[in-house]
Amino acid sequence: MGHTDAHARQGVQEWWDVKFRVGESRSANVGSGMILVRERNGDSGWILAGKGRGDRVVEVGCVVGIKEPTWEVEVEREKWRVAVEWKVLDG
């Protein structure tokens, strides 16, 4: 059990480097290990790698929290930020 998990159970807020509301979401298939999302304001596109923490599903309108490190990749001339430590915070 990590330090953050113990605090989360005691009602203390977890710290997230980035939080945003999802405006668009797509995945190749369920369980593919990669979800493409756009922030509601359309500024940034994210590749959410892995299954994330928790059991909530990524869908339009939910809030996602991301912890560093993240990095930028270019796919078909479009820039995306990649995150491996992420969680749906609010549906």
Phi, psi and omega in degrees: 000128180277164180302316181296319181298319180298317179292323181298321179290336180271006177090005177277135181297138173283152179265131177234135180290326180223138172227139177205158175266134183283128177258336180208142181215139175206150180218146180300314175196162182298132179082011182289342180085009179209126179236131176263127179227154172240141175296151182303323180284355176078001183290317187232144172253139182236142168254112179268107184270147180078192183263355181073177179262152179084186184238009179280150182266140176286125177210162180303132179099342180283163177256130179248137174252141182230138175250148175294154007274153170229163177210166184252139175230160176244126179235119181048050178065017178240136181271134178231147174259138182255135177228136177250339177250100184214164181202142171283118184268327185208134180263000000 
